[in-house]
């Protein structure tokens, strides 16, 4: 079994139940552009950066400015998050277990810094993250490897010593490309299987021992 250096948690849909809030936000902005959001839009909306979702809405609606749409998405989502974003089932128990075993953990999100800070200052205010990393903290965000590579570097670890906990295809792709082991706990979107990925139905099923088994062998 490989050593577990750290656990890198995604935020939206993984630790906190915000994916539904993001979907409602996107529905609201899409309606304003004359586009009715459907399941066909989900791969371009769920787990994606704000800029990617804004570009998709402009493309499918045939109108709007990507920058203005992105700003509207961020503002509307921020309002919803401030109203409350409950933790996912099993999240608190797992975080407590990792803390008890001395395993460091950090937050690696594709959400803007203002949204991350709102959630970390609210629902996750009691969680002792080593640090939080937002979409604003790397040149490229998920699905690129940059966020997870940067997070491992800040911990002084190689990515192979880290396990990312993700719920979306883009997040899993980002962690895998960086070299991390990946534990997938799907929420709104199905995530394709691949050799570095382990799957769990809920965080309630996840233990530190399971996460150790997800760590990739050193290269």
C-alpha positions, 0 to 999 in steps of 0.5 A: 500500500502506498503512503498517503501524504495528503488528501485534496478535497474538491468543494462543490458537490463533494464536501458541500451540497452546492452542485444543485445551487450551481444548476439553479443559478445556471438555469436562471442565467440561461433563462435570461438569455432565452435558453432552457437548460436541459440534461444535455447542457450538464457536461458543460455546466457541472464541475466546470469553471465559471468561464467555461459555463459562461462561454457555453451559455453564450454559444447555445443561446446565441447572445450575451457577452461571456464576461458579463454572463460569467459575472452574473453567474458568480454573483447569483451563485454567491448569493445562494451559497451565502444562504447556506451550503450544507455538508455532504453526508459523511464529510464531517466524519471523514474529515474528523478521522483524517485529522485524528490520524494526522493526515493533512488535507486541503481544499482544491476548487474550481470555484472563484475565490469569493465563493470558496471563501464564503463556503469556508467561512460558513459551512466549513468554518470549523475545518482545519484545511492546510490551505484552500485553492480556488480557480483564481489561484492557478493560470488554468483550472480544472480539467487541467492538472494545474490546481492539483499539481500546485496543491501537492507542491504547496504541501511539499509532496509529489502528486502521487502521494496525494489522493484527490476526492472528486465528484465530477468528470472534469475534477477527476480528469484534473487530478488524474492528469496531475498524477494524484490517486483519485477517489470519485464520489459522483453527484450530478454527473456520471464519471468514467472509470479509469485505472487511477480512479476508485469509486464510492457511492457516498463519503459515508463509505470512505475511510482513511484506509480506503484513501490510502489504497487510492494513493498511486505508486511513486514514479 
